[in-house]
Amino acid sequence: MFTSKEEFKEQFRKGVLDSYGRPLEESHMTEQFVVLERMTRVQTSKNWADTKKCVHDNEQKEVHYFSMEFLMGRLLTNNLMNMGYYEMVKEGLADLGINIHDLEDLERDPGLGNGGLGRLAACFLDSLASSSLPGHGNTIRYQFGLFKQKMVDGYQTEIPDQWMSLTNKWEIRKSKHMVDVKFWGRVVWDEQTGKFTHVDAECIRAVPYDIPIVGNDTFVTNTLRMWSSEVSDNIPTNKDFRQYSQEVNEICQNLYPDDSTQAGRVLRLKQQYFFVSAGVQAIVKAHLRQYPNLDNFHEKHTIQLNDTHPVLAIPELMRILVDEYDYEWLDAWSIVKQTMAYTNHTILSEALEKWPVDIMRALLPRVYMMIEEINRRFTGFVKEVADNPEEVLNHVRIIKDDQVHMAHLAIAGSYSVNGVARIHTNILINSEMKHFATLYPNKFNNKTNGITHRRWLAYSNLPLRNLLKETIGEEWIHNPDKLEDLMAFVDDPKIQEQFLDVKKQKKEELAAYIKEHNGVEVDVNSIFDIQVKRLHAYKRQLLNVMHIIYLYQEMKRNPEFRIYPRTFIFGAKAAPAYFFAKKVIKLITSVGDVVNNDPVTKDYLKVIFVENYGVTLAEMIMPAADVSEQISTAGKEASGTGNMKFMMNGAITVGTLDGANVEIHELVGDDNCAIFGLTEEQVQETYRSGTYSSWDIYHNDFRIKTVIDSLLSTEWGTSSEEFRGVFEELMNHNDQYLLLADFDSYVKAQKRVEELYKDRTKWARICLVNIAKSGYFSSDRTIGQYAKEIWHIEPVKKL
Ligand code: 26V
């Protein structure tokens, strides 16, 4: 460990020599990077050990955030900044002739998640540690993260993401904590012990790799535990070893690259049980090292289930209590129900997990028995308390039509169920899960999502941070509500001017990146209008493209019609098998190729698709945005978190009243965002009435007709068949996400944005108001609410 710049330099030199047998002067940049990463990890050791000891000695309650996904992003800068060593290390390296940014750029971004759900988990870990709260992550150590997106001729192709190929010096293998996880086999009644036992099981070893999660300006250092599968000592005797070892390897090989559909693969169920069983076993063992029995388990641990993916934790803890520690069913159930809390992240029915009973029973025979018994008793409970039990049971059964409904199991087996934005929680309570909400009126609660303002503002937007520092100081780093102090300066012409300079600087950085990677020159004085998120029909990237097509066609038709120059930027990965999503990507790139090069429009309109959008790119993109596109069909986006990142960096939201946009709108007011489109109630009514017809709108709106007709033409430099699938979705499947219904209102909102942008003073004011009001969306606030209202945990006290 080092405490001064000189010590750092000395240890760095020694580190390079020790690790690579070469003096610093002859070492390669990648070698310097590996040494710096390792040194930074070592630097966390003392606080890491102290935290464990304090939590133990204080007998504190801890939370365990169980999630299939953690999209951590790069850790080097974040950890050095959080620990307060960044400047020292930067200067030390500079003395040695090394630019820290060159090393920072060598770190791979571990893409161990799909999108918002995984990134939320990562923001939560940062806020837990930074709030000095004892809270850890539990997940899978995937060998390959989400695929890398490589664009070929405007189409997405996927290549494996080898995130550990250079190094991963953050993790520590903890062999002593390994456990076995059992699959397949049979359950038999053992006369001698008077118990059910799981025989002929295939054992797979789970080995934990721990990563320290360092908080900002606190000694508290938590743990992200990632489980890796290995060959067990108890190898199955009835199976060929090569076959077995392949099965072992594939468990942790790939992250499922789909956040929209239930993949229905046995392997995914195996992954779920693997990390959940290992995680629960490890917590139980740790508990028993400190306490005589498991009676107080729920007083010392809460397990937060990030969506339904880890919900097998419920029957697994039941199994452990009943089979391994001889608890009576009701006592065990009471402990389990007071331990588990569940977060719902979507109401899209295609994403609600259900597992066929025959798969579950074969793969996890004893766990399935637990689920059956939970279902039997839960059914009895409903019959007892509900007025119209058969009707209610139709909506709440855990096992129904030979499928296990994971969300239902989650609600029945936990003490808290939360949605992730106010509108989303209301939909859960009033419609999607209303029967459950009647059964358990006190279980449901809202926790509006947040983002860590450290990574998403303080560390990724240094010019803005500096401006804030000069204006309102830095108290907001510890207390993000303090950003509100900026309200006193929103009309200050000097601050407005400085803000516009900061924004321009970040736009220049992004423009340089685009020039290098897309070969397109974009004008930093144009409006940077950005939509970055997973590609999905309900997020309506297609509506954005339709607007662009309309602007293009109008300019071509009418020499009088000219717009304020705008650069539309997209970033999005499509699930590899999601045909429609991939076609929308191709449409974006094709439209871009035409409008970017058309002499009539190229000075007004640019369309850019940035390849391989992820956390690291987002850190460059968010600060450069003028306009944030949050245009999902109302009622479909549970929360969104990109919307918060844009707002915090001073972009205006063009959005529907969906997810957290509702709360953004409420905070900044009508004047400081551009809301458009049907409300959630109107959307429901449109679906319910059955009168919606996309053909009617098509025939009544010339603009829409022309835009849609172009999809079956060669206008975008492709065959006229290229976008037939997109056309079909809108016209012959009657536009499921109501793009045509919202088109006119969207065009008007965009026109309003254009007018606002022309008035630079007004515009700067809007941006500053957005920043000032964004403190609410810090995940420190969210985590504070989870800690107080769900988890009942306290900050770690130094002994
Ligand atoms: C489902 C599945 C099904 C099987 C294949 C892999 C997979 C992966 C994820 C999911 C669940 C998707 C739910 C989700 O990501 N929800 C998003 O959660 C964000 C954080 O709360 C929220 O901001 C977004 O609005 C919401 O879409």
Residues whose N, C-alpha, C, O or C-beta is under 5 A from the ligand:
A	BS01	26V	G116 L117 L120 Y256 D258 D259 S260 T261 Q262 A263 H345 T346 A351 V420 E637 A638 S639 G640 T641
